[in-house]
Amino acid sequence: MKKYEDSEKAKKPVRSMIETRGEKPKEKAKNKKNKGAKKEGFEVPLATSKTASAEKSVGAENGVELSKEELIRRKREEFIQKHGKGMEKSSKSTKSDAPKEKGKKAPRVWVLGGCANKEDLDYSAPTTNGAPEVVPPEDINLIRGTGPGGQLQDLDCSSSDDEGAAQNPTKPSATKGTLGGMFGMLKGLVGSKSLSREDMESVLDKMRDHLIAKNVAADIAVQLCESVANKLEGKVMGTFSTVTSTVKQALQESLVQILQPQRRVDMLRDIMDAQRHQRPYVVTFCGVNGVGKSTNLAKISFWLLENGFSVLIAACDTFRAGAVEQLRTHTRRLSALHPPESHGGRTMVHLFEKGYGKDAAGIAMEAIAFARNQGFDVVLVDTAGRMQDNAPLMAALAKLITVNTPDLVLFVGEALVGNEAVDQLVKFNRALADHSMAQTPRLIDGIVLTKFDTIDDKVGAAISMTYITSKPIVFVGTGQTYCDLRSLNAKAVVAALMKA
């Protein structure tokens, strides 16, 4: 075992173990570091002497000490002298490179076999006017649909639930007593009593909520119930009549009157009248975006073709991408259904288009002149979809209608909307009146109600549109094929509307 006398600590003098007050902690740490290095066997360079000499050489010039700012400036100059040559070489190498010539961009080659040639993609040239298109074979049954195309069928609003209820009527329960059934029949009967608003208030509230649930606009539902209350107030009821049945019957009569306006649009009669004057019958379609204007225009074209009238479709939607191509596809399919060979070589349907970015009013005017020269019976003008708040587009629509004076202006609206239907029709009529240059501005003449097959019994949009404009619903779209076009049956719509 190693004894204390043999250790290095015992060999140290006592003076080295005594701490002095004047000694700095850095110097103590430096001494400890040097001692540790000596233990490991490494030689520690005298850094203090070298740094001191370097500071003297840098910090003093000709025996004069330099300030801190001068030291920074001198060090910066030395750094630039050392590294400046490399920077100059790199800058010279970049400048020496010759600028690359900008070549023309190569045309894109699409993966799926499409083309990117400007000539092939340019549809502004009137390539189809004056010559019939080549009609490829089409699936006639898939395009046409089923049913008589020349005669519009009445709208059927009966659902599958009604058919099931009619086939399987519920039988009255035998457990109920005859006395209870008698009291149930007599419950709520009013005998020789005049109705007041207090009697009808609860029933009218339920009717109003029912109409709103069926997609009738809220304001119109309130006005309808108010008109029924004014009509029935003070009326003396029969002996076996309830307040609910009386209010319901009065509301049904009001709804039927709303759906049967005084002015009725008969297109076939008006077209024959225009033929006697040797001019084409012009119909303009307008509406918001995505309601099905082009699709229902094609359905109406098929209906007119089935009735023996030739149709010219004017592609005045010069804004939406693919609008002209969509009408071209419909024209090709309609030509396949009614080829010229079946009509003595006469072209029954033709597309008049001038491409995109053109003035829609000018295209419509040229189309009407073309139809007059070529002897077409009907001109159907397709316009771009626009929101009712877009003032520039509404002004363009008013210009098209004012300049060309069509025989019929049809507003195409969805059966899915509720309160929005009122806002659309009111603002469309207001915009047509404000931007018209004529003394008697031309407003909407009729309504085409689309997507009626998607709403089941929520048919309130028909009530809202006819109530706010007093214009008839001329056509109802019920599907995707050309035969899915119906005429409005007011009683069927009211029955579906009043169904619980």
Buried (B, 14 or more C-beta within 10 A) or exposed (E): EEEEEEEEEEEEEEEEEEEEEEEEEEEEEBEEEEEEEEEEEEEEEEEEEEEEEEEEEEBEEEEEEBEEEEBEEBEEEEEEEEEEEEEEEEEEEEEEEEEEEEEEEEEEEEEEEEEEEEEEEEBEEEEBBEEBBEBEEBEEEEBBBEBEBEEBEEBEBEEEEBEEEEEEEEEEEEEEEEEEEEEEEEEEBBEEBEBEEEBBEEBBEEBBEBBBEBBBBBEBBBEBBEEBBEBBEEEEBEEEBBBBBBBBBBBBEBBBEBBEBEEEBEBBEBBBEBBEEEBBBBBBBBBBEEBBBBBBBBBBBBBBBBBEBBBBBBBBBBBBEEBBEBBBBBBBBBBBBBBBEEEEEEBBBBBBBBBBEBBBBBBBBBBBEBBBEBEBBBBBBBBBBBEBEBEEBBBBBBBBBBEBEBBBBBBBBBBBBBBBBBBBBEBBBBBBBEBBEEEEBBBBBBBBBBBBBEBEBBBBBBBBBBBBBEBBBBBBBBBEBBBBBBBBBBBBBBBBBBBE
